[in-house]
Amino acid sequence: MEASSILLYLFLFFIVIVVFSSFVTVKQGTIVVITVFGKYRRILTPGLNFKIPLIENIYSKISIQNRSVELEFQAVTFDQANVYFKAMLLYSVLNQEEETIKNVAFKFVDERNLMQALIRTVEGSIRAFVATKRQSEVLILRRDIVEHVKEQLDNILEGWGYHLQDLQLNDITFDDVIMKSMSQVVASNNLKAAAENEGQALLITKTKAAEAEGNAIKISAEAERQAAQLRGQGIALFREEVAKGMTVAAKEMQEANMDTSVILFTMWTESIKHFSENSKGNVIFLDGSSDAMQRTMKEMMALNHLHTEGVKK
């Protein structure tokens, strides 16, 4: 009796284990592949699922979430320069369709082989592209490299059941000698640009200064011309007024029966007075003898006589 009870308990325990093992919980973002005696049977989606105990087995659990991997590799440009890349590869399962999941589950032996094929394919695509470009072009072709890799890998990865979400080239470097020469080129270009800017600024400054000086000279010359013209007009008016005054004075002297030489004598003495008052320290030598005065008077009377004759004619 006791033996039969033990067998019953064991049987019930076995039934409980079988019943509980027939229920499978699949986490969100995961797909479970079910096989029957090693052959693909179906897939289980996230949530609570039922499988046939002891018949259906879980072959693999496939994550449909995005996955990333970092790459470091070297490429050679068309002009034989070594380029070192550091990249981040973002990929995921293409979709949740059954055929896609079958490709993901059975195309590769394990995850390590998938990653090896994926990394080598990306590296080969980038190396083939870089090999057609020169070293000076690589740095500005970052976007073109990414687009080239996506275009080359889309069909290949779809056959594997994956999709390349993004490829980020985080770092592109060259050998130390090339990096140093590139820095020197940048520095020399900056110095050249600074020198050109400084030269342009100096040219503008010199040009503006020359223009200002030229305008100042023009203004000064115009002012001097106007001043000279005014001085000439003043002298002409002065002489005209002097001539008029002498004519009137001579006429009055003649009407009064007086010698007109008195006018000349007065002008002579006034001139001497003017010289002495406005000489400002200059020395003027005059012959003050009576003979010199008589000689000067005769010369002035002769000039006055010539002027009077010219007026009469």
Beta strands, then each sheet from edge to edge (+ up, - down):
strand 1: 23-26
strand 2: 30-36
strand 3: 39-44
strand 4: 47-50
strand 5: 56-63
strand 6: 67-76
strand 7: 82-93
strand 8: 162-174
sheet 1: 1+ 4-
sheet 2: 3+ 2- 5+
sheet 3: 6+ 7- 8+
end
